[in-house]
Amino acid sequence: MTQAEMKRVKETLALLAARDGCSVAHIRKAIQASIDDAWNRAWTQGNLQAQAYWKQLFPDGKKPSVEEFIAAMAHQVKTRK
């Protein structure tokens, strides 16, 4: 992830926290819980389509951090036609 992308992700997290009246840590924790749930379900429920999507986004096979996930989703939105 580039420094510019990291800056945008941090700004996004700060905007979400301000909008919701909570801390950035709270936002990060909520997003990480969602990532963890989706990641775990893909494998525990044998969802091959979800597994393929995760592998497409994160080919190293590691569960992404909040920042990595947001950057990947932003890239998906930008490149979607």
VOPAPA-13172 format. One line per field, with one value per atom (N, C-alpha, C, O, CB): residue number from 1; residue in three letters; y negated, x negated, z negated. Coordinates in nm, 3 decimals. Glycine has a CB too. Example, Ala and Ser with C-alpha at 12.3 -4.5 7.8 and 13.67 -1.06 7.14 Angstrom:
<rs>
nr: 1, 1, 1, 1, 1, 2, 2, 2, 2, 2
rest: ALA, ALA, ALA, ALA, ALA, SER, SER, SER, SER, SER
py: 0.569, 0.450, 0.330, 0.332, 0.447, 0.225, 0.106, -0.003, -0.114, 0.060
px: -1.319, -1.230, -1.320, -1.424, -1.131, -1.285, -1.367, -1.290, -1.341, -1.408
pz: -0.780, -0.780, -0.780, -0.846, -0.905, -0.708, -0.714, -0.787, -0.804, -0.572
</rs>
This chain:
<rs>
nr: 1, 1, 1, 1, 1, 2, 2, 2, 2, 2, 3, 3, 3, 3, 3, 4, 4, 4, 4, 4, 5, 5, 5, 5, 5, 6, 6, 6, 6, 6, 7, 7, 7, 7, 7, 8, 8, 8, 8, 8, 9, 9, 9, 9, 9, 10, 10, 10, 10, 10, 11, 11, 11, 11, 11, 12, 12, 12, 12, 12, 13, 13, 13, 13, 13, 14, 14, 14, 14, 14, 15, 15, 15, 15, 15, 16, 16, 16, 16, 16, 17, 17, 17, 17, 17, 18, 18, 18, 18, 18, 19, 19, 19, 19, 19, 20, 20, 20, 20, 20, 21, 21, 21, 21, 21, 22, 22, 22, 22, 22, 23, 23, 23, 23, 23, 24, 24, 24, 24, 24, 25, 25, 25, 25, 25, 26, 26, 26, 26, 26, 27, 27, 27, 27, 27, 28, 28, 28, 28, 28, 29, 29, 29, 29, 29, 30, 30, 30, 30, 30, 31, 31, 31, 31, 31, 32, 32, 32, 32, 32, 33, 33, 33, 33, 33, 34, 34, 34, 34, 34, 35, 35, 35, 35, 35, 36, 36, 36, 36, 36, 37, 37, 37, 37, 37, 38, 38, 38, 38, 38, 39, 39, 39, 39, 39, 40, 40, 40, 40, 40, 41, 41, 41, 41, 41, 42, 42, 42, 42, 42, 43, 43, 43, 43, 43, 44, 44, 44, 44, 44, 45, 45, 45, 45, 45, 46, 46, 46, 46, 46, 47, 47, 47, 47, 47, 48, 48, 48, 48, 48, 49, 49, 49, 49, 49, 50, 50, 50, 50, 50, 51, 51, 51, 51, 51, 52, 52, 52, 52, 52, 53, 53, 53, 53, 53, 54, 54, 54, 54, 54, 55, 55, 55, 55, 55, 56, 56, 56, 56, 56, 57, 57, 57, 57, 57, 58, 58, 58, 58, 58, 59, 59, 59, 59, 59, 60, 60, 60, 60, 60, 61, 61, 61, 61, 61, 62, 62, 62, 62, 62, 63, 63, 63, 63, 63, 64, 64, 64, 64, 64, 65, 65, 65, 65, 65, 66, 66, 66, 66, 66, 67, 67, 67, 67, 67, 68, 68, 68, 68, 68, 69, 69, 69, 69, 69, 70, 70, 70, 70, 70, 71, 71, 71, 71, 71, 72, 72, 72, 72, 72, 73, 73, 73, 73, 73, 74, 74, 74, 74, 74, 75, 75, 75, 75, 75, 76, 76, 76, 76, 76, 77, 77, 77, 77, 77, 78, 78, 78, 78, 78, 79, 79, 79, 79, 79, 80, 80, 80, 80, 80, 81, 81, 81, 81, 81
rest: MET, MET, MET, MET, MET, THR, THR, THR, THR, THR, GLN, GLN, GLN, GLN, GLN, ALA, ALA, ALA, ALA, ALA, GLU, GLU, GLU, GLU, GLU, MET, MET, MET, MET, MET, LYS, LYS, LYS, LYS, LYS, ARG, ARG, ARG, ARG, ARG, VAL, VAL, VAL, VAL, VAL, LYS, LYS, LYS, LYS, LYS, GLU, GLU, GLU, GLU, GLU, THR, THR, THR, THR, THR, LEU, LEU, LEU, LEU, LEU, ALA, ALA, ALA, ALA, ALA, LEU, LEU, LEU, LEU, LEU, LEU, LEU, LEU, LEU, LEU, ALA, ALA, ALA, ALA, ALA, ALA, ALA, ALA, ALA, ALA, ARG, ARG, ARG, ARG, ARG, ASP, ASP, ASP, ASP, ASP, GLY, GLY, GLY, GLY, GLY, CYS, CYS, CYS, CYS, CYS, SER, SER, SER, SER, SER, VAL, VAL, VAL, VAL, VAL, ALA, ALA, ALA, ALA, ALA, HIS, HIS, HIS, HIS, HIS, ILE, ILE, ILE, ILE, ILE, ARG, ARG, ARG, ARG, ARG, LYS, LYS, LYS, LYS, LYS, ALA, ALA, ALA, ALA, ALA, ILE, ILE, ILE, ILE, ILE, GLN, GLN, GLN, GLN, GLN, ALA, ALA, ALA, ALA, ALA, SER, SER, SER, SER, SER, ILE, ILE, ILE, ILE, ILE, ASP, ASP, ASP, ASP, ASP, ASP, ASP, ASP, ASP, ASP, ALA, ALA, ALA, ALA, ALA, TRP, TRP, TRP, TRP, TRP, ASN, ASN, ASN, ASN, ASN, ARG, ARG, ARG, ARG, ARG, ALA, ALA, ALA, ALA, ALA, TRP, TRP, TRP, TRP, TRP, THR, THR, THR, THR, THR, GLN, GLN, GLN, GLN, GLN, GLY, GLY, GLY, GLY, GLY, ASN, ASN, ASN, ASN, ASN, LEU, LEU, LEU, LEU, LEU, GLN, GLN, GLN, GLN, GLN, ALA, ALA, ALA, ALA, ALA, GLN, GLN, GLN, GLN, GLN, ALA, ALA, ALA, ALA, ALA, TYR, TYR, TYR, TYR, TYR, TRP, TRP, TRP, TRP, TRP, LYS, LYS, LYS, LYS, LYS, GLN, GLN, GLN, GLN, GLN, LEU, LEU, LEU, LEU, LEU, PHE, PHE, PHE, PHE, PHE, PRO, PRO, PRO, PRO, PRO, ASP, ASP, ASP, ASP, ASP, GLY, GLY, GLY, GLY, GLY, LYS, LYS, LYS, LYS, LYS, LYS, LYS, LYS, LYS, LYS, PRO, PRO, PRO, PRO, PRO, SER, SER, SER, SER, SER, VAL, VAL, VAL, VAL, VAL, GLU, GLU, GLU, GLU, GLU, GLU, GLU, GLU, GLU, GLU, PHE, PHE, PHE, PHE, PHE, ILE, ILE, ILE, ILE, ILE, ALA, ALA, ALA, ALA, ALA, ALA, ALA, ALA, ALA, ALA, MET, MET, MET, MET, MET, ALA, ALA, ALA, ALA, ALA, HIS, HIS, HIS, HIS, HIS, GLN, GLN, GLN, GLN, GLN, VAL, VAL, VAL, VAL, VAL, LYS, LYS, LYS, LYS, LYS, THR, THR, THR, THR, THR, ARG, ARG, ARG, ARG, ARG, LYS, LYS, LYS, LYS, LYS
py: 0.116, 0.000, -0.124, -0.132, 0.001, -0.219, -0.340, -0.431, -0.414, -0.414, -0.528, -0.624, -0.706, -0.739, -0.718, -0.738, -0.814, -0.733, -0.787, -0.853, -0.604, -0.519, -0.509, -0.517, -0.378, -0.492, -0.483, -0.612, -0.608, -0.455, -0.725, -0.854, -0.861, -0.904, -0.972, -0.820, -0.823, -0.729, -0.763, -0.786, -0.613, -0.519, -0.579, -0.572, -0.384, -0.637, -0.699, -0.813, -0.830, -0.750, -0.892, -1.001, -0.946, -1.001, -1.088, -0.837, -0.774, -0.723, -0.743, -0.659, -0.657, -0.608, -0.724, -0.713, -0.527, -0.834, -0.951, -1.011, -1.052, -1.057, -1.017, -1.069, -0.981, -1.032, -1.081, -0.850, -0.759, -0.776, -0.778, -0.613, -0.788, -0.806, -0.937, -0.940, -0.805, -1.044, -1.174, -1.166, -1.218, -1.285, -1.103, -1.090, -1.013, -1.048, -1.020, -0.907, -0.822, -0.865, -0.806, -0.681, -0.969, -1.017, -0.919, -0.905, -1.050, -0.852, -0.754, -0.765, -0.849, -0.610, -0.680, -0.684, -0.606, -0.520, -0.628, -0.639, -0.563, -0.418, -0.326, -0.626, -0.398, -0.261, -0.181, -0.062, -0.265, -0.244, -0.175, -0.136, -0.024, -0.267, -0.227, -0.200, -0.085, 0.008, -0.327, -0.092, 0.014, 0.150, 0.251, -0.019, 0.151, 0.276, 0.333, 0.454, 0.254, 0.248, 0.294, 0.348, 0.452, 0.179, 0.278, 0.324, 0.454, 0.547, 0.217, 0.463, 0.586, 0.704, 0.815, 0.569, 0.681, 0.789, 0.837, 0.957, 0.741, 0.745, 0.783, 0.860, 0.959, 0.659, 0.815, 0.885, 1.026, 1.123, 0.809, 1.037, 1.168, 1.261, 1.378, 1.151, 1.210, 1.291, 1.341, 1.459, 1.212, 1.250, 1.288, 1.385, 1.483, 1.165, 1.358, 1.446, 1.586, 1.685, 1.387, 1.593, 1.723, 1.801, 1.922, 1.704, 1.733, 1.801, 1.860, 1.969, 1.706, 1.790, 1.839, 1.980, 2.066, 1.743, 2.002, 2.131, 2.231, 2.349, 2.111, 2.186, 2.282, 2.333, 2.445, 2.220, 2.253, 2.296, 2.351, 2.389, 2.179, 2.356, 2.413, 2.334, 2.393, 2.552, 2.203, 2.119, 2.093, 2.003, 1.985, 2.172, 2.164, 2.031, 1.981, 2.276, 1.973, 1.844, 1.735, 1.651, 1.808, 1.735, 1.637, 1.658, 1.561, 1.646, 1.783, 1.813, 1.760, 1.703, 1.964, 1.780, 1.734, 1.582, 1.527, 1.783, 1.513, 1.367, 1.318, 1.226, 1.311, 1.379, 1.342, 1.364, 1.280, 1.423, 1.478, 1.511, 1.414, 1.381, 1.654, 1.368, 1.270, 1.138, 1.075, 1.248, 1.096, 0.969, 0.976, 0.881, 0.926, 1.089, 1.104, 1.236, 1.334, 1.098, 1.238, 1.364, 1.426, 1.543, 1.341, 1.350, 1.409, 1.503, 1.573, 1.299, 1.506, 1.597, 1.553, 1.626, 1.728, 1.432, 1.380, 1.291, 1.215, 1.302, 1.301, 1.215, 1.070, 1.039, 1.252, 0.980, 0.842, 0.762, 0.791, 0.774, 0.660, 0.562, 0.472, 0.478, 0.478, 0.392, 0.296, 0.207, 0.184, 0.210, 0.157, 0.066, 0.136, 0.079, 0.012, 0.258, 0.334, 0.361, 0.351, 0.467, 0.394, 0.423, 0.299, 0.306, 0.476, 0.186, 0.063, 0.024, -0.014, -0.052, 0.032, -0.002, 0.091, 0.045, 0.007, 0.220, 0.315, 0.287, 0.294, 0.459, 0.255, 0.225, 0.095, 0.086, 0.214, -0.003, -0.128, -0.103, -0.158, -0.231, -0.019, 0.016, 0.087, 0.060, 0.105, 0.178, 0.249, 0.151, 0.164, 0.352, 0.054, -0.044, -0.129, -0.156, -0.135, -0.171, -0.254, -0.182, -0.242, -0.298, -0.054, 0.020, 0.092, 0.150, 0.119, 0.089, 0.157, 0.081, -0.042, 0.170, 0.155, 0.092, 0.131, 0.087, 0.131
px: -0.085, 0.000, -0.091, -0.188, 0.097, -0.057, -0.138, -0.108, -0.009, -0.111, -0.195, -0.173, -0.047, 0.026, -0.295, -0.021, 0.100, 0.226, 0.323, 0.099, 0.223, 0.337, 0.357, 0.470, 0.318, 0.247, 0.256, 0.314, 0.396, 0.118, 0.272, 0.325, 0.476, 0.551, 0.253, 0.521, 0.664, 0.742, 0.853, 0.688, 0.687, 0.755, 0.767, 0.874, 0.679, 0.660, 0.665, 0.765, 0.837, 0.526, 0.771, 0.869, 1.011, 1.101, 0.843, 1.031, 1.162, 1.205, 1.319, 1.162, 1.114, 1.145, 1.180, 1.272, 1.027, 1.107, 1.134, 1.271, 1.344, 1.024, 1.305, 1.436, 1.550, 1.652, 1.445, 1.531, 1.633, 1.651, 1.763, 1.596, 1.540, 1.547, 1.618, 1.702, 1.405, 1.584, 1.648, 1.797, 1.880, 1.582, 1.830, 1.971, 2.051, 2.165, 1.983, 1.990, 2.059, 2.041, 2.100, 2.012, 1.959, 1.938, 1.864, 1.896, 2.068, 1.765, 1.688, 1.541, 1.503, 1.742, 1.461, 1.317, 1.281, 1.356, 1.240, 1.166, 1.114, 1.092, 1.115, 0.982, 1.047, 1.025, 1.155, 1.154, 0.969, 1.265, 1.395, 1.432, 1.478, 1.506, 1.411, 1.440, 1.352, 1.401, 1.417, 1.221, 1.129, 1.172, 1.170, 0.985, 1.211, 1.252, 1.376, 1.385, 1.278, 1.472, 1.595, 1.566, 1.620, 1.697, 1.482, 1.448, 1.369, 1.395, 1.367, 1.274, 1.195, 1.285, 1.264, 1.085, 1.384, 1.476, 1.553, 1.576, 1.575, 1.592, 1.663, 1.573, 1.614, 1.719, 1.448, 1.352, 1.331, 1.336, 1.217, 1.309, 1.286, 1.404, 1.385, 1.262, 1.525, 1.645, 1.657, 1.681, 1.770, 1.640, 1.652, 1.542, 1.567, 1.647, 1.421, 1.307, 1.331, 1.316, 1.175, 1.368, 1.387, 1.502, 1.493, 1.412, 1.611, 1.726, 1.693, 1.741, 1.843, 1.612, 1.577, 1.517, 1.545, 1.479, 1.434, 1.366, 1.443, 1.446, 1.229, 1.504, 1.575, 1.702, 1.745, 1.608, 1.761, 1.884, 1.857, 1.949, 1.981, 1.730, 1.694, 1.747, 1.778, 1.744, 1.758, 1.810, 1.699, 1.617, 1.866, 1.698, 1.591, 1.589, 1.482, 1.603, 1.705, 1.712, 1.650, 1.574, 1.860, 1.682, 1.624, 1.474, 1.398, 1.692, 1.431, 1.288, 1.214, 1.106, 1.266, 1.272, 1.208, 1.196, 1.096, 1.288, 1.299, 1.295, 1.187, 1.112, 1.432, 1.180, 1.075, 0.937, 0.848, 1.089, 0.920, 0.790, 0.756, 0.639, 0.792, 0.858, 0.837, 0.789, 0.696, 0.967, 0.852, 0.817, 0.685, 0.606, 0.927, 0.660, 0.544, 0.474, 0.486, 0.585, 0.401, 0.343, 0.238, 0.203, 0.281, 0.189, 0.091, 0.157, 0.088, 0.016, 0.292, 0.365, 0.377, 0.428, 0.301, 0.329, 0.338, 0.459, 0.495, 0.210, 0.522, 0.636, 0.588, 0.486, 0.702, 0.658, 0.612, 0.635, 0.724, 0.679, 0.553, 0.577, 0.692, 0.734, 0.448, 0.741, 0.847, 0.800, 0.874, 0.886, 0.678, 0.626, 0.614, 0.650, 0.489, 0.563, 0.550, 0.687, 0.704, 0.477, 0.784, 0.918, 0.981, 1.037, 1.006, 0.972, 1.032, 0.965, 1.033, 1.020, 0.833, 0.762, 0.804, 0.823, 0.609, 0.818, 0.859, 1.001, 1.029, 0.850, 1.090, 1.228, 1.234, 1.310, 1.318, 1.156, 1.151, 1.102, 1.155, 1.060, 1.000, 0.948, 1.055, 1.069, 0.824, 1.130, 1.237, 1.342, 1.389, 1.304, 1.379, 1.479, 1.426, 1.498, 1.518, 1.299, 1.238, 1.231, 1.253, 1.099, 1.200, 1.173, 1.296, 1.290, 1.063, 1.404, 1.526, 1.587, 1.597, 1.629, 1.628, 1.690, 1.834, 1.902, 1.617
pz: 0.000, 0.000, 0.000, -0.075, -0.123, 0.085, 0.092, -0.026, -0.097, 0.224, -0.046, -0.155, -0.129, -0.223, -0.169, -0.003, 0.031, -0.001, -0.054, 0.181, 0.031, -0.001, -0.152, -0.202, 0.059, -0.225, -0.372, -0.429, -0.521, -0.433, -0.376, -0.423, -0.398, -0.486, -0.351, -0.280, -0.249, -0.340, -0.384, -0.103, -0.369, -0.458, -0.598, -0.659, -0.464, -0.648, -0.782, -0.785, -0.884, -0.823, -0.678, -0.670, -0.669, -0.732, -0.545, -0.597, -0.591, -0.728, -0.769, -0.489, -0.798, -0.932, -1.026, -1.106, -0.989, -1.015, -1.099, -1.065, -1.156, -1.080, -0.937, -0.898, -0.950, -0.997, -0.745, -0.940, -0.992, -1.143, -1.193, -0.960, -1.214, -1.359, -1.394, -1.484, -1.421, -1.324, -1.350, -1.319, -1.394, -1.266, -1.209, -1.171, -1.276, -1.307, -1.036, -1.329, -1.424, -1.570, -1.660, -1.409, -1.592, -1.728, -1.816, -1.934, -1.790, -1.759, -1.836, -1.798, -1.718, -1.812, -1.856, -1.829, -1.703, -1.658, -1.948, -1.647, -1.534, -1.576, -1.498, -1.480, -1.698, -1.748, -1.745, -1.712, -1.892, -1.779, -1.777, -1.633, -1.608, -1.838, -1.539, -1.398, -1.348, -1.284, -1.311, -1.379, -1.337, -1.393, -1.323, -1.383, -1.521, -1.584, -1.517, -1.495, -1.734, -1.484, -1.419, -1.279, -1.240, -1.410, -1.204, -1.070, -1.077, -1.000, -0.994, -1.170, -1.183, -1.220, -1.171, -1.289, -1.305, -1.342, -1.219, -1.204, -1.452, -1.132, -1.010, -0.915, -0.854, -0.940, -0.901, -0.818, -0.872, -0.796, -0.813, -1.002, -1.065, -1.040, -1.008, -1.216, -1.056, -1.039, -0.894, -0.870, -1.079, -0.799, -0.658, -0.618, -0.546, -0.568, -0.664, -0.632, -0.688, -0.616, -0.691, -0.815, -0.880, -0.819, -0.802, -1.028, -0.786, -0.726, -0.590, -0.556, -0.714, -0.513, -0.380, -0.388, -0.305, -0.310, -0.489, -0.501, -0.587, -0.554, -0.559, -0.695, -0.780, -0.714, -0.743, -0.914, -0.627, -0.560, -0.420, -0.349, -0.551, -0.383, -0.253, -0.135, -0.031, -0.245, -0.148, -0.041, 0.060, 0.042, -0.098, 0.166, 0.265, 0.339, 0.373, 0.365, 0.363, 0.431, 0.343, 0.392, 0.467, 0.216, 0.124, 0.109, 0.105, -0.014, 0.101, 0.091, 0.214, 0.202, 0.076, 0.331, 0.455, 0.456, 0.502, 0.578, 0.405, 0.401, 0.305, 0.338, 0.359, 0.188, 0.092, 0.154, 0.141, -0.040, 0.221, 0.282, 0.395, 0.417, 0.336, 0.467, 0.572, 0.512, 0.564, 0.651, 0.404, 0.340, 0.265, 0.266, 0.246, 0.198, 0.112, 0.145, 0.070, -0.039, 0.256, 0.305, 0.212, 0.229, 0.438, 0.115, 0.023, -0.078, -0.152, -0.052, -0.079, -0.166, -0.310, -0.394, -0.163, -0.340, -0.477, -0.492, -0.402, -0.515, -0.609, -0.639, -0.639, -0.701, -0.776, -0.570, -0.560, -0.687, -0.767, -0.444, -0.703, -0.809, -0.764, -0.648, -0.841, -0.853, -0.819, -0.705, -0.609, -0.943, -0.716, -0.614, -0.478, -0.375, -0.656, -0.478, -0.353, -0.291, -0.170, -0.379, -0.375, -0.325, -0.263, -0.154, -0.438, -0.332, -0.279, -0.148, -0.053, -0.381, -0.142, -0.019, 0.096, 0.208, -0.041, 0.067, 0.171, 0.219, 0.339, 0.117, 0.126, 0.165, 0.246, 0.343, 0.040, 0.208, 0.284, 0.426, 0.522, 0.213, 0.437, 0.569, 0.653, 0.772, 0.556, 0.591, 0.661, 0.713, 0.827, 0.567, 0.631, 0.672, 0.789, 0.885, 0.552, 0.778, 0.883, 1.016, 1.121, 0.840, 1.013, 1.137, 1.192, 1.300, 1.115, 1.119, 1.164, 1.281, 1.279, 1.047, 1.380, 1.499, 1.510, 1.603, 1.626
</rs>
